[in-house]
Amino acid sequence: MNPMNPWNQFTPELVSDLYELTMAASYFREGMSGEATFSLFIRKYPPGRSYFVAAGLEHLVDLVTDFRFQEDSIRFLASTGKFSAGFLHHLRNLRFTGSIRALPEGTIFFADEPLLEVTAPIIESQIIETLAINVLQLETLLASKAARCVHAARGHGLIDFSLRRTHGVDAGLKAARAGYLTGFAGTSNVLAGKVYSIPIFGTMAHSYITSFDHELDAFRAFSRAFPDSTVLLIDTYDTLSGARKAVQVAREMAAQGRRLRGVRLDSGDLAALSLEVRRILDEAGLNEVQILASGSLDEFKIQALLEAGSAIDTFAVGTHLGVSADAPYFDIAYKLVEYRDRPVLKLSSGKRTWVGRKQIYRRCDDQGMMLEDRLCLAHEECAGGEGLLEEVVRGGERVRPAESLETIRARFEREFRRLPEACKDLRSPTLHPVHISRALQDLEEKTARKIRREELGD
Amino acid sequence: MNPMNPWNQFTPELVSDLYELTMAASYFREGMSGEATFSLFIRKYPPGRSYFVAAGLEHLVDLVTDFRFQEDSIRFLASTGKFSAGFLHHLRNLRFTGSIRALPEGTIFFADEPLLEVTAPIIESQIIETLAINVLQLETLLASKAARCVHAARGHGLIDFSLRRTHGVDAGLKAARAGYLTGFAGTSNVLAGKVYSIPIFGTMAHSYITSFDHELDAFRAFSRAFPDSTVLLIDTYDTLSGARKAVQVAREMAAQGRRLRGVRLDSGDLAALSLEVRRILDEAGLNEVQILASGSLDEFKIQALLEAGSAIDTFAVGTHLGVSADAPYFDIAYKLVEYRDRPVLKLSSGKRTWVGRKQIYRRCDDQGMMLEDRLCLAHEECAGGEGLLEEVVRGGERVRPAESLETIRARFEREFRRLPEACKDLRSPTLHPVHISRALQDLEEKTARKIRREELGD
């Protein structure tokens, strides 16, 4: 293990806002060990959005079922002088012993619907708050963005090129995974290729071209090194001139029984250039040579390029996917909804939480297209078949093995087909109806009344 | 080492787009080992921005001076079938042997100015591209955002609360460090407290309040656990009612010789509420109790709250800092500018790169306020004292020890005072003039002419 590697310092138990620990210290001091249920949900859609894609659960479950304070972390906490020896001893032996119900990764869900509910003694369920939000928001954010690109691309190929501009390495890995989860062909990210077994793609940068005396020398050199996977970047000096040189190299390769795979455009009017490049390639009989486009692409540009009739086969999406540029965060929260069987609620203005343990039921039409959801109390008899939240952890242990990325990818593909087109519109989507059951509304109102009476004297 | 800890899988040498490795493989095959200089810079400002704060250098230097391919990484690359045994052997022995000139962290810089220049044999300087951009963009992005908050806060306290919604753990750590670097008092992020020795702050969430039968019980319990650092969250049910309960607890604490430190507002009309809460506290003689505000704050809201005459002492900034919400990425690039003493350039439309090794000179007035910058060739005699780019690595080794975060924080404080107020305006800043030296312009034009002649037949 390399001591200079900064990522080796990341210990999940300290991925925590300090208040998780100060609250836990107070719960400990007061002897509060009752069972608490927290609900993790997104309050509202960012502008232009209408659905979310659940992701990150398998990582979170790994972290929570293995949660423990290492000695080095305890030493750091002791050094702050904020915590009693008794509490630190309690942390040393702390494990997560509760249960987690959650939406499997790849599930489509909507505002106000819990992505996750955690039920455990309050110290355990409280202390994982920051970790749970951080892990689930990032992956759900990226999968939700990637889904929009998949929708816009209408079956054309997609590759993740985001690593250089993601917010750190963690985000870069998750962007590659989110892309693959939603149907991307792969990623440029080598580490993601290793960690997640995702196909990796890559050819050359402008620096490669400019390091040679001439563009043609660069093209030839690359085709020598990678005779079976050459994709030439043709916009370094002039895209059409580059395309003609690519034709020349393709012919030289053909003479040796090799085939040029593709060319990449990275600047300029991609729609117009792709058509001209396609014509140059086709006139040379290179109909099979693919055109890859990159350069500040996102779902909006992909849609516009396809509407403009461009001849692009594959879109490489970078920064805008990797930082979810139009919506770089969700209004996501992890809220206590029940403590010792008592429903709880905060009344803070503008921030509604639905009390109690809940379940989501989804109604679909004969073709399997989603019609509406119903948010119910978990113990309610709610028409509509299976609830969407599945138990994944019980007594601190997984109740099933981790799902493979391929399983999750297949689920997303299935789910996304069932989401009506109008809900997928990139700018003015229709909102999917989420109804609140009568019992849940009643409990909410009763709880709010009780609080107003007791706390505010109303 | 915990096998479930996903961050232990991060190996710096694979934080790479695949094309860094395919290019390197081709350079290796062609016997290209000439010295190449790459320049890392930001092309243009995001909307409403006018300066950047250099950050991330010390992390990058650690990673680069220690760069090596571990056996496990070589095995993965071999398994892809893309690389020759000879190249993999070359990678196994690869070290960074070149030099790095860079802006020290905390330096203010501007569009088009190199933040970093790397000179090394081309495989070495190419292969660190993705890592260099990822590390420097994230930290520079966050420090630049944090500086805006510091400017808006006009001397009021600031605390980083962003961890839960940053893009992963890496970003969360860097947000805490960026805040501290620019003058924040500290962070809620426990891991950042440990890793960077930054002061950590934190009290309670709404869940803490709602887990007790009554708000007053929660306040009292917390003051028992943390009698010397109690800050009460008072908006769970009603902010003013909460303030009155806080007064009651403050009196009970005073009877035991303790002092309530503060109250926190997290929702509603923060300006109006802070004034009413201040009045409630002052009327109870609690003039020393501080008011902390949180809840979707950013530089714009902080400015508006202060302009509205709010009584907030400290602002906790979360999500908007942690994801740099108004500008979640920079148009940052790492471009080859010279290979074997030959200046190089790409001509791709809309993406200008200044050729050659460069230096930045800054002119200030008698009071030390920044007047203008001049971007020159590195070997030019340019009036204006010391160049801003400093050599930090030579022959693959640090030429000076890593700077401490305190040193960097002091530099930022000094530098930021010298940036004119008009450049700091949050919405319509004046742009600081960056002049291009005649020699650099001439070399640029000469290089472009040569390329147009040779590549395009112009």
Interface residues (C-beta under 8 A of the other chain):
Chain A: M1 N2 M4 N5 P6 W7 N8 Q9 F10 T11 P12 L14 V15 S16 D17 L18 Y19 E20 L21 T22 M23 A25 S26 Y27 R29 E30 M32 A36 F38 H59 D62 L63 T65 D66 Q70 S73 F76 L77 T80 K82 I122 Q126 E129 T130 I133 N134 Q137 L138 L141 F161 L163 R164 R165 T166 H167 G168 V169 D170 A171 G172 L173 K174 S188 N189 V190 L191 G193 K194 V195 I200 F201 G202 T203 M204 A205 H206 S207 Y208 I209 T210 S211 H214 E215 A221 F222 R224 A225 F226 S229 D235 T236 Y237 D238 S241 D266 S267 G268 T319 G322 V323 S324 A325 P328 Y329 F330 I332 K335 L336 Y339 V344 L345 K346 L347 S348 S349 G350 K351 I451 R452 E454 E455 L456
Chain B: M1 N2 M4 N5 P6 W7 N8 Q9 F10 T11 P12 L14 V15 S16 D17 L18 Y19 E20 L21 T22 M23 A25 S26 Y27 R29 E30 M32 A36 F38 H59 D62 L63 T65 D66 Q70 S73 F76 L77 T80 K82 I122 Q126 E129 T130 I133 N134 Q137 L138 L141 F161 L163 R164 R165 T166 H167 G168 V169 D170 A171 G172 L173 K174 S188 N189 V190 L191 G193 K194 V195 I200 F201 G202 T203 M204 A205 H206 S207 Y208 I209 T210 S211 H214 E215 A221 F222 R224 A225 F226 S229 D235 T236 Y237 D238 S241 D266 S267 G268 T319 G322 V323 S324 A325 P328 Y329 F330 I332 K335 L336 Y339 V344 L345 K346 L347 S348 S349 G350 K351 I451 R452 E454 E455 L456
